[in-house]
Amino acid sequence: MQNSSGVSGHDWLIRASPRMARPDAAACPTHQRTAMRPLLIAEPPVPFRPDPREQFAFGPLFTALDLWEHANWPVERVREELRSTRGPFRGWGAPVHPAHLAWTAHALERYVTARTQEQAAAIKAGLPPTAPVEQPWTWRTRRTDTPDPRGARQYEHTLWGRMYASADGTVRDLWLPSMGRAKTGRPDAELAAVAQVMAHGAPTPRRKARTEPPPTATDDRPLPGLVRVFDFGCADGSMVKLLSEGPTEARQRFADDAAPAFLAAATGTGARPGESCVDCKAIASCTDLKRAPQLWGGRPPALVRQRRSVSAWDLRLHAECPAQYHLVRRLHLNDLSTEDRGAQRGRAVDAWLNAQHDQRPVCGCRDREVPDLAAIRARTGLDDSSAHEAVGMLAEHRLLCPLNGLGADEKVLAQHRVTAYLPELDVVVLAVPDLVYTHRGRWIWRETKTSTRPLWERQSLLRTYPQLALAVLLFHAGALGDDPRRSWVELEHLREGHGESRLETIDPGRAENVDEARTVIAELAQPLLDDTTYEPRAGRHCHGCQARAWCRPGTAYVTDHPRPGSPEAQAPAQGGIPAHG
């Protein structure tokens, strides 16, 4: 069947993962609704396109854990397998980046330690030991002949993570990995969905994504008396127990928290362009998503890839170091290192301004009191020096605030997502300006930057800040307003000293600005789109890279070029990481 949302197939099966119950204000209702119906496919169909590098951070880790838990490999043998891998790990998936393999070895060792310690504590407390479960649990209803009000005849609730059960079936455990530290809490609806599947689901053989499930419901085997959920931090080996309850409590929790969330996701209407567009099956017929063909004149890469997103931050990070882009932006590896002072201060100033600009009714910052040093420190956690700089920058902003004197009927959007689709590249462009607002029928895009240094005059603003170049192109393409000649792009450059800040404007209606913006973005985007290896490019940025702990060239650079006062400058090198470079 063909339906109005641009997909074809059958919609009688609704499959829900706990992630679907997680609140997400940016999620697109149409994407969620179609994603929950696995027998619907994109129309026209989109063929599978393999990635040149593994894109799922936990994929190699789960393969490594399978070897330890199901194939009974010693941990050191698994680590040696990771060290010797060049390409896909154990032949599964796409080739794995060397630093990704190093991260996997790091996470594996910590997981084994945490799991072993938890089991020892559980046994000491009188609980039976739990063993790995090979087939994931699924809770499935019986298929009916008559569809319900949502058009569904069968529901299937799935689970993800590392699953364990006692030999007598009385205890079931689930371990959920997190990239950094263990999460101390997850949304109530998500935990309720997890608990329900753990308590009432059954081991289920894996099958292809669009294969119909059997018509029978989950079997009637005895229910476990206790289900427990743990969160595990891959970066530091931390572990937190999130849930421990019986099947009766799980069923009530599901009815109270998860069921309403799933109902909203399964019946949502309308579109909200953004990150959801990357995986959306209905993108071909979506009229809310702005098409911007030839936005910068890019050419399709030689290797056709799955649809992906691109932002100005992606472009800058890839230009700085392709490995950092892949490891931090795409895989979200996190070594829990602290941001430098400048980044912390800039984030604090942005957060303060966003909160002020988002208040209604609209009020210019000229009419607000500048926060004092104590207030900034209490709210942001900055040290005295950084807090003092932030107060000075916020004082400077009072004079430059675009909301000063703005009419009550004007539109003001803080952190508003602007999205465009490039069909010839199958790329979704994402931008989140600090502020967009109207002034007498003109749309204005404001970016705010904090710095202790003045603007560098020897390079154009569009090259210094590619997000301004992207803003020019998006205005020119009509992503905000239909007439770029009635628009402005602004840069508010905040410094601490009185009168040191500047406000610069760029006209997106001028041909020379559009041409320069296309050149800037094309020079950044084409290498990113063509890249298939994401090789490291060592430099000063290695000091702040959240994946450096697993990158041999980055570690070597920081050892050879220590910053004054850094640990590397105080002690001799301790050797490289025990993995790839």
Secondary structure in CASP SS format (residue, H / E / C, confidence):
PFRMAT SS
TARGET T0000
AUTHOR 0000-0000-0000
METHOD secondary structure of the structure
MODEL  1
M C 1.00
Q E 1.00
N C 1.00
S C 1.00
S C 1.00
G C 1.00
V E 1.00
S E 1.00
G E 1.00
H C 1.00
D C 1.00
W C 1.00
L E 1.00
I E 1.00
R E 1.00
A E 1.00
S C 1.00
P H 1.00
R H 1.00
M H 1.00
A H 1.00
R C 1.00
P C 1.00
D C 1.00
A C 1.00
A C 1.00
A C 1.00
C C 1.00
P H 1.00
T H 1.00
H H 1.00
Q H 1.00
R H 1.00
T H 1.00
A H 1.00
M C 1.00
R C 1.00
P C 1.00
L C 1.00
L E 1.00
I E 1.00
A E 1.00
E C 1.00
P C 1.00
P C 1.00
V C 1.00
P C 1.00
F C 1.00
R C 1.00
P C 1.00
D C 1.00
P C 1.00
R C 1.00
E C 1.00
Q C 1.00
F C 1.00
A C 1.00
F C 1.00
G H 1.00
P H 1.00
L H 1.00
F H 1.00
T H 1.00
A H 1.00
L H 1.00
D H 1.00
L H 1.00
W H 1.00
E H 1.00
H C 1.00
A C 1.00
N C 1.00
W C 1.00
P C 1.00
V H 1.00
E H 1.00
R H 1.00
V H 1.00
R H 1.00
E H 1.00
E H 1.00
L H 1.00
R H 1.00
S H 1.00
T C 1.00
R C 1.00
G C 1.00
P C 1.00
F E 1.00
R C 1.00
G C 1.00
W E 1.00
G C 1.00
A C 1.00
P C 1.00
V C 1.00
H C 1.00
P H 1.00
A H 1.00
H H 1.00
L H 1.00
A H 1.00
W H 1.00
T H 1.00
A H 1.00
H H 1.00
A H 1.00
L H 1.00
E H 1.00
R H 1.00
Y H 1.00
V H 1.00
T H 1.00
A H 1.00
R H 1.00
T H 1.00
Q H 1.00
E H 1.00
Q H 1.00
A H 1.00
A H 1.00
A H 1.00
I H 1.00
K H 1.00
A C 1.00
G C 1.00
L C 1.00
P C 1.00
P C 1.00
T E 1.00
A E 1.00
P E 1.00
V C 1.00
E C 1.00
Q C 1.00
P C 1.00
W E 1.00
T E 1.00
W E 1.00
R E 1.00
T C 1.00
R C 1.00
R C 1.00
T C 1.00
D C 1.00
T C 1.00
P C 1.00
D C 1.00
P C 1.00
R C 1.00
G C 1.00
A C 1.00
R C 1.00
Q E 1.00
Y E 1.00
E E 1.00
H E 1.00
T C 1.00
L C 1.00
W C 1.00
G C 1.00
R E 1.00
M E 1.00
Y E 1.00
A E 1.00
S E 1.00
A C 1.00
D C 1.00
G C 1.00
T C 1.00
V E 1.00
R E 1.00
D E 1.00
L E 1.00
W E 1.00
L E 1.00
P E 1.00
S E 1.00
M C 1.00
G C 1.00
R C 1.00
A C 1.00
K C 1.00
T C 1.00
G C 1.00
R C 1.00
P C 1.00
D H 1.00
A H 1.00
E H 1.00
L H 1.00
A H 1.00
A H 1.00
V H 1.00
A H 1.00
Q H 1.00
V H 1.00
M H 1.00
A H 1.00
H H 1.00
G C 1.00
A E 1.00
P E 1.00
T C 1.00
P C 1.00
R C 1.00
R C 1.00
K C 1.00
A C 1.00
R C 1.00
T C 1.00
E C 1.00
P C 1.00
P C 1.00
P C 1.00
T C 1.00
A C 1.00
T C 1.00
D C 1.00
D C 1.00
R C 1.00
P C 1.00
L C 1.00
P C 1.00
G C 1.00
L E 1.00
V E 1.00
R E 1.00
V E 1.00
F E 1.00
D E 1.00
F E 1.00
G E 1.00
C C 1.00
A C 1.00
D C 1.00
G C 1.00
S C 1.00
M E 1.00
V E 1.00
K E 1.00
L E 1.00
L E 1.00
S E 1.00
E E 1.00
G C 1.00
P H 1.00
T H 1.00
E H 1.00
A H 1.00
R H 1.00
Q H 1.00
R H 1.00
F H 1.00
A H 1.00
D H 1.00
D H 1.00
A H 1.00
A H 1.00
P H 1.00
A H 1.00
F H 1.00
L H 1.00
A H 1.00
A H 1.00
A H 1.00
T H 1.00
G C 1.00
T C 1.00
G C 1.00
A C 1.00
R C 1.00
P C 1.00
G C 1.00
E H 1.00
S H 1.00
C H 1.00
V H 1.00
D H 1.00
C C 1.00
K C 1.00
A C 1.00
I H 1.00
A H 1.00
S H 1.00
C C 1.00
T C 1.00
D C 1.00
L C 1.00
K E 1.00
R E 1.00
A C 1.00
P C 1.00
Q C 1.00
L C 1.00
W C 1.00
G C 1.00
G C 1.00
R C 1.00
P C 1.00
P C 1.00
A C 1.00
L C 1.00
V C 1.00
R C 1.00
Q C 1.00
R C 1.00
R E 1.00
S E 1.00
V E 1.00
S E 1.00
A H 1.00
W H 1.00
D H 1.00
L H 1.00
R H 1.00
L H 1.00
H H 1.00
A H 1.00
E H 1.00
C C 1.00
P H 1.00
A H 1.00
Q H 1.00
Y H 1.00
H H 1.00
L H 1.00
V H 1.00
R H 1.00
R H 1.00
L C 1.00
H C 1.00
L C 1.00
N C 1.00
D C 1.00
L C 1.00
S C 1.00
T C 1.00
E C 1.00
D C 1.00
R H 1.00
G H 1.00
A H 1.00
Q H 1.00
R H 1.00
G H 1.00
R H 1.00
A H 1.00
V H 1.00
D H 1.00
A H 1.00
W H 1.00
L H 1.00
N H 1.00
A H 1.00
Q H 1.00
H H 1.00
D C 1.00
Q C 1.00
R C 1.00
P C 1.00
V C 1.00
C C 1.00
G C 1.00
C H 1.00
R H 1.00
D H 1.00
R C 1.00
E C 1.00
V C 1.00
P C 1.00
D C 1.00
L H 1.00
A H 1.00
A H 1.00
I H 1.00
R H 1.00
A H 1.00
R H 1.00
T H 1.00
G C 1.00
L C 1.00
D C 1.00
D H 1.00
S H 1.00
S H 1.00
A H 1.00
H H 1.00
E H 1.00
A H 1.00
V H 1.00
G H 1.00
M H 1.00
L H 1.00
A H 1.00
E H 1.00
H H 1.00
R H 1.00
L H 1.00
L H 1.00
C C 1.00
P C 1.00
L C 1.00
N C 1.00
G C 1.00
L C 1.00
G C 1.00
A C 1.00
D C 1.00
E C 1.00
K C 1.00
V E 1.00
L E 1.00
A E 1.00
Q C 1.00
H C 1.00
R C 1.00
V E 1.00
T E 1.00
A E 1.00
Y E 1.00
L E 1.00
P C 1.00
E C 1.00
L C 1.00
D C 1.00
V E 1.00
V E 1.00
V E 1.00
L E 1.00
A E 1.00
V C 1.00
P C 1.00
D C 1.00
L E 1.00
V E 1.00
Y E 1.00
T E 1.00
H E 1.00
R C 1.00
G C 1.00
R E 1.00
W E 1.00
I E 1.00
W E 1.00
R E 1.00
E E 1.00
T E 1.00
K E 1.00
T E 1.00
S C 1.00
T C 1.00
R C 1.00
P C 1.00
L C 1.00
W C 1.00
E C 1.00
R C 1.00
Q C 1.00
S C 1.00
L H 1.00
L H 1.00
R H 1.00
T H 1.00
Y C 1.00
P H 1.00
Q H 1.00
L H 1.00
A H 1.00
L H 1.00
A H 1.00
V H 1.00
L H 1.00
L H 1.00
F H 1.00
H H 1.00
A C 1.00
G C 1.00
A C 1.00
L C 1.00
G C 1.00
D C 1.00
D C 1.00
P H 1.00
R H 1.00
R H 1.00
S E 1.00
W E 1.00
V E 1.00
E E 1.00
L E 1.00
E E 1.00
H E 1.00
L E 1.00
R C 1.00
E C 1.00
G C 1.00
H C 1.00
G C 1.00
E C 1.00
S C 1.00
R E 1.00
L E 1.00
E E 1.00
T E 1.00
I E 1.00
D C 1.00
P C 1.00
G C 1.00
R C 1.00
A H 1.00
E H 1.00
N H 1.00
V H 1.00
D H 1.00
E H 1.00
A H 1.00
R H 1.00
T H 1.00
V H 1.00
I H 1.00
A H 1.00
E H 1.00
L H 1.00
A H 1.00
Q H 1.00
P H 1.00
L H 1.00
L H 1.00
D H 1.00
D C 1.00
T C 1.00
T C 1.00
Y C 1.00
E C 1.00
P C 1.00
R C 1.00
A C 1.00
G C 1.00
R H 1.00
H H 1.00
C H 1.00
H H 1.00
G H 1.00
C C 1.00
Q C 1.00
A C 1.00
R H 1.00
A H 1.00
W H 1.00
C C 1.00
R H 1.00
P H 1.00
G H 1.00
T H 1.00
A H 1.00
Y H 1.00
V H 1.00
T H 1.00
D H 1.00
H C 1.00
P C 1.00
R C 1.00
P C 1.00
G C 1.00
S C 1.00
P H 1.00
E H 1.00
A H 1.00
Q H 1.00
A C 1.00
P C 1.00
A C 1.00
Q C 1.00
G C 1.00
G C 1.00
I C 1.00
P C 1.00
A C 1.00
H C 1.00
G C 1.00
END
